[in-house]
Amino acid sequence: MNQFIEKAFHLVLSQWYYTSLFFFLFFSLLYFLGAFLTEWIINRKNPPLAKIVLAEKQGQRRKEVLNSLSSILVFSLQAIAFQYLFAKGIFKVAFDQPWACILEIPVLFLWNELHFYAMHWLLHRRWLLRHVHRVHHWSVEPSAYSIYSFHWFEAFLLGTVIFFPLFFHTFQAYSLLSLPLLSVIVNLLGHCNHELSEANNPAAFSKYTFRHSMHHKYGKGNFGFMLPWLDQLFGTQLPKKNT
């Protein structure tokens, strides 16, 4: 299996057009399959899960899908830069120590939290919020299909998450592949807009779906991806209660 992954990885990164096409298909699969399964599971939950925000707009899903396809195109174009840096030997990927994923995956997860918080805070500065981030906030009621519903520049900013760590460390291939997978799972749960936790404290770890729905509802605060700690540290948490 490890040898197959290595050969496939090198094939995908052998030419820029292979890389771009692969990532377009890869992110499209994650998006459409993930959104479909999330809604399918939620709709079949018994007893039904309560919606957190009720503000769906006419034609919202179509607009979210079109925006998301645009974002996926941006991700696939960014992958060309990844392929170039890999071909030049600046980025290196390892395949020899899969056990290292035990340490690398949590590190990448925490880095994703830091990167997302910083980019999200930046996107809420007045000019960027008005001209860029407003595309995502058009969906006042978030849904599984709004996870990639971005302006192209927001997609570019968020897509840089994988680049910085690779300048400093050679990660295992499995660790790198885990980052978009973990990201889309957390994104889907964060945007599903259904109450998944019975906890009353909005700062509880299990309340991240509620926290992100509040972010969409009020258009500010709760800049963290999944964890509440950065919002608590910098005073950007929304002190709303689930009542």
C-alpha positions, -999 to 999 in steps of 0.1 A, spaced: 0 0 0 28 24 9 46 17 -24 14 23 -43 8 57 -25 44 67 -33 41 59 -70 7 76 -72 20 107 -54 50 110 -78 28 105 -108 4 132 -97 33 156 -91 52 147 -123 34 174 -144 16 206 -134 -15 196 -153 -17 162 -137 -15 180 -103 -41 206 -111 -65 181 -125 -61 157 -96 -67 183 -70 -97 197 -88 -113 162 -89 -101 154 -53 -116 185 -38 -148 182 -59 -152 146 -46 -147 157 -10 -171 186 -14 -200 169 -32 -198 135 -14 -192 152 20 -221 176 16 -245 149 4 -236 125 32 -239 152 58 -274 162 48 -284 126 43 -274 117 78 -289 148 94 -322 143 75 -325 107 88 -317 114 124 -345 104 147 -354 123 168 -347 152 143 -319 176 151 -329 212 157 -317 239 132 -297 266 148 -303 295 123 -334 298 101 -326 322 73 -323 302 41 -324 323 9 -340 315 -24 -316 298 -47 -290 295 -19 -278 260 -27 -272 268 -64 -252 299 -55 -232 280 -29 -223 252 -53 -213 277 -81 -191 296 -56 -176 264 -43 -167 252 -78 -149 285 -82 -130 280 -50 -121 244 -59 -107 258 -92 -85 282 -72 -73 253 -50 -64 233 -81 -45 262 -96 -26 267 -63 -15 231 -65 6 241 -96 28 261 -72 30 230 -49 41 209 -79 67 234 -89 82 236 -55 82 198 -52 99 194 -86 126 219 -75 132 199 -43 121 228 -21 91 208 -9 98 172 1 73 144 10 83 113 29 68 78 26 92 58 49 78 63 84 39 62 84 40 60 122 52 96 123 16 106 113 7 101 150 26 133 157 23 151 124 -15 150 120 -21 168 153 6 194 145 -11 201 111 -45 202 127 -33 228 152 -15 248 125 -48 248 105 -65 263 135 -39 291 138 -39 297 101 -77 298 98 -81 321 128 -55 345 114 -70 345 78 -106 347 92 -97 377 114 -81 394 84 -111 387 62 -132 406 88 -113 438 84 -136 464 69 -125 464 32 -120 426 29 -153 419 47 -171 443 23 -155 432 -9 -144 396 -3 -157 378 28 -193 390 21 -196 362 -5 -193 336 22 -215 356 46 -243 358 20 -253 325 35 -267 337 68 -280 302 73 -249 280 68 -253 246 51 -231 217 41 -229 232 6 -216 266 19 -182 252 31 -163 264 0 -187 292 -9 -160 319 -11 -148 348 -32 -118 336 -52 -94 357 -30 -107 341 2 -102 307 -14 -66 317 -22 -59 328 13 -73 297 29 -56 275 3 -21 287 15 -25 266 47 -4 237 34 25 258 20 41 272 52 47 240 71 64 224 41 92 250 41 103 238 75 96 200 77 93 170 55 59 155 62 47 120 55 24 117 26 -4 103 48 -2 134 70 -5 157 41 -35 139 27 -51 140 61 -52 178 62 -78 184 35 -98 154 47 -99 166 83 -106 201 72 -136 192 51 -150 170 79 -147 198 105 -160 223 79 -191 201 72 -199 197 109 -193 234 115 -216 245 87 -243 218 90 -264 242 112 -280 216 134 -275 213 171 -251 183 176 -244 189 213 -266 191 244 -240 212 263 -253 246 274 -220 264 274 -212 279 240 -175 277 248 -177 239 252 -155 219 228 -186 201 214 -204 233 206 -183 243 175 -213 239 152 -233 263 173 -204 288 175 -200 289 137 -237 292 131 -236 322 155 -208 336 134 -229 334 103 -260 349 121 -242 379 136 -215 383 110 -187 388 135 -167 370 162 -161 333 166 -132 333 141 -118 299 152 -122 268 130 -131 242 156 -114 250 189 -127 279 211 -93 288 226 -81 314 202 -113 333 204 -111 332 242 -75 343 241 -81 373 219 -116 382 231 -134 375 199 -159 349 211 -195 357 208 -211 355 243 -244 342 229 -263 315 247 -282 287 230 -316 295 242 
